[in-house]
Amino acid sequence: MQIDFALEAERQRGLKPMEAIYQGCLIRFRPIMMTTMAALLGAVPIALGYGAGGEARQPLGLVVVGGLLFSQLVTLYLTPVFYTYMAAIQERLRGRKGTLKEEPLHGLVAGD
């Protein structure tokens, strides 16, 4: 969702990629945190091994909690970095090839 917001901000508001992903992160931070925390707090009792037979389910709970923490790290830190690197690569490629405009080929578009 951060990427969707960033792309929309670039296209409609004309923001630079760094500003666009920053805005996307600000807008999506709270919903991302709420969703992850709800799932994480729901898995804590399983990870701690509470209840009858809890020791059998404890490894599953630990994997769920670890996976949620790892995905949170990727979502909040690595996704914006990857987005900015890809935007820089795209700008560099556009600079080498001139401007990558989507121009129709003559004779292949209806009405030509």
N, C-alpha and C positions, 0 to 999 in steps of 0.2 A: 504494500500500500504506500510505502514511502516513495517508491519509484513512480507509481502512478501520479501521486501528488506533484512530484518533481517534474515529470514530463508535462503535466498540464500547466504548471507554473511557467515552464520554459516556453511552451507554445502559445499560451494565451496572454501571459503577462510580460513575456519577453525577458525573463530573468536569466542570469547566467547559471550554468549548472551547479556551481558551488552554493549560490544563494537559493536556488530551487530545491536542492536536496536538504538544505538547512531548514527551509520552511516546511518541507515534507516531514522532516524529523520532529519539528516542534508540534505540528498538527497531529501526528500519529503516535507520539510518545505515550500519552495517557491511555489510549485504548490498548496499545501493545502491552503496557505494564499491567493494566487491569486484567487482561485475558491471561497473561502468563502467571500472575500472582494467584488468580483464582484456581488455575490448574495445579500450580505448585503447592498451594496450601491444602488442596484436596488430596494430594499425593503424600504429604508429610506423614500422616498416620500410618500409611502403608510402608513408607521408608523407615519409620521407627519400629515397625513390627508390633504394633498394638493389636489387641484382640486375639481371639482363638485362632490358632494356626498362623499367627502373624509372622513368625520366623520363616515360614515357607514362602510368604509373599514379600518379605523384606528386600530381596535382591531386585525384584521387579520395581518396587517403589524407589529404590536407589537409582535405578536406570532411568526411570521417568523423571525424577528430580534432576539428575545430571543432564539429561537431554534437554529439559526445559531451560536450565541455566546456560547450557551451551548455545541453544538456539537464540536465547535472549542476547547473548554476546554477539553472535553473528548478525542478528537483526539490527541492533542498536549501534554497533561499531563498524563491522566489516562491510555491510551493505552500502552505507554512505561513502566509504572510502573507495570501494569498487566502482560505484557510480561515477565518482569524480575522476578516477583514473580512466574509465571507459570514455567519458566525455572529452578528456584531454586527448586521448588517442584519436577519437573521431574528429576533433578539431585539427589535429596534426595531419590527418589524412585528407581532410578537406583543403588544407593549405597546400598540399603537394599537388593535388589534382585540380586545383582551381576551386570553383564552387560546385558542389554536388547538387545541382538543381535537378528536379524531376521534370525534364522536358519531354513532351511526347515525340516519338519518332514520326517523321513525315510519312504519310501513306499507310500507317498502321492504326491511326485513330479515325473513328467515324467522322465524316464531315470534311476530311482533307482532300 
